[in-house]
Amino acid sequence: MVIAAGFYATGLLSPASAQAPSLAMLSALDEGQWEVRFRDGSDSKRICVRSGFELIQVQHGQAACSRFVVEDDATVVTVQYTCRGNGYGRTTVRREGAGLVQIDSRGIAAGLPFEFSAEARRVGTCE
C-alpha cells in the first residue's frame, strides 16, 4: 500500500493505468446484420451485431464468458475468453472500416478444437 502510494506520488502509476481496457474499436463498428465468411470455404454465418462483442465469440454465440483483453488499440483487439463448462477461445478482430473486419479465432467449443480466419461485413439491419 505504501509502495503504491509512492508510485502515485512520483507519477509512475496513475489511476488511468489501473482501468480496464475499453475495446472502443468494437463499439465503433456499425450495428446491424453482419455476414461472417470463413476462409476455409465453410458456410457463412450471419450475426446480429449490437456492441461488436458478438464478433469475439463467433464459436460460442451468446454464452456468458469471462474475458481477458490481450490487445486493445484503434484498429485491432485481441481477447481471450473462457466459457465455463463450454470451452474457451482467443480472438483477434482487425478493423478495416466501420462495416468490415478480419477475424482470427481458435479455441475449444463443445469439447472440440476450432480455428478459423474470416472476413465479416455488415450486410443490413438485424431482423
N, C-alpha and C positions, 0 to 999 in steps of 0.2 A: 504494500500500500504506500509506504514512504517512498519507495523507488519510483513507482508510477507517478506520484506527486512531483518528484524531481524531474521526470521526463516531461510532464506537462509544463512545469516552470521553465525549462530550458527550450521548449518548443520541439523537442524530439518526438513527442506524442501529442496528438491533438484529438479532441472529441470526434472530429470528422473521420479520422482514421479507424475509429472503433465501430463506425456504422457499417451495416450490411450493404453489399453491393445492390444497386437499384435495377440492373438489367433494363435500363431505359431503352436500349435498342429494340427490344421485343415489344415494348408498349408503343413504340413509334411506328410499328407496322400497321398497314391498313387492315381494319376489321372486315370480316366477311368470309365467304366460302373460298377456301384455298385447295388447289389440287397438288398433291404430292406425287411426283413422277420418279419412280425408282430407277436408278441407272442400270440395274441388272435385268430390266425388262419385266419385272413383276407388275401385276395390275396396279394402276394408280389408285390413290385413296383420296377422298375428299374430307376436309376437316373444316369445321366452323371455328374461325379464329376470332376471339374476342379480346384477348390480352396479349397474345403472342406466345404465352407459355405452352399452348397446345402443341406448338412445333417442337418443344423439348421432349415430350413423351409420346411420340408417334406410336411406338410399340405398346405403350401401357395406357393409352387413352386417358380417360378421366380419373384413373386410380389416384388415390391420395398418397403422394410420395413425399419424402423429405428430400430437400435439395441442398447441394453444396456448390457454390459458384467458384469455378476454377479460373475463368477469364471473363471480364466484363469491360468491353470498350465500345466505341461508337459504331463499329461495323461487325464485330464478332463477339459472340458469347459462347462459353463452354460451361455446361452444367453437368455435374454428376448427381444422380438421384437414386434413391432406394425406395422401393415399394414393398413394404413389409408383407412377407408371405407371397409376393408376386414377382420377385426379381429386382433388377436394377439396370441402370444404363448410364452412359456418358454420351452427351450430345453436343456437337458444335453447330451453331447456326451462324452463317455468314450472310450479312445483308448486302444485296446488290441494288436494292431500291425499296420503296415502301410497299411494293407488291411482289417482290421477287427475292427469294433467299436460297442458299445452298445449305443442305443438312447432311451431316455425317454423324451416325449413331451406332453404338454397339452395346451389348449387354446380355442379360438373361431375361426372358419373358416366358411365363408358363413352363418353367423348367428347361427351356431350350435356349441355346445361344442365338443371337441375331447380330447382324452387322449390315448396314446399308449406307449408301450415298444416294441423295435425291435432290431434285430441284422442286421447290414449292413456289407456286404462283397464285396470286389472287385471281379468281375467275368470276366472282359475282357476290351477291348478298347471301347470307345464310337463310335457309328455308325453315 
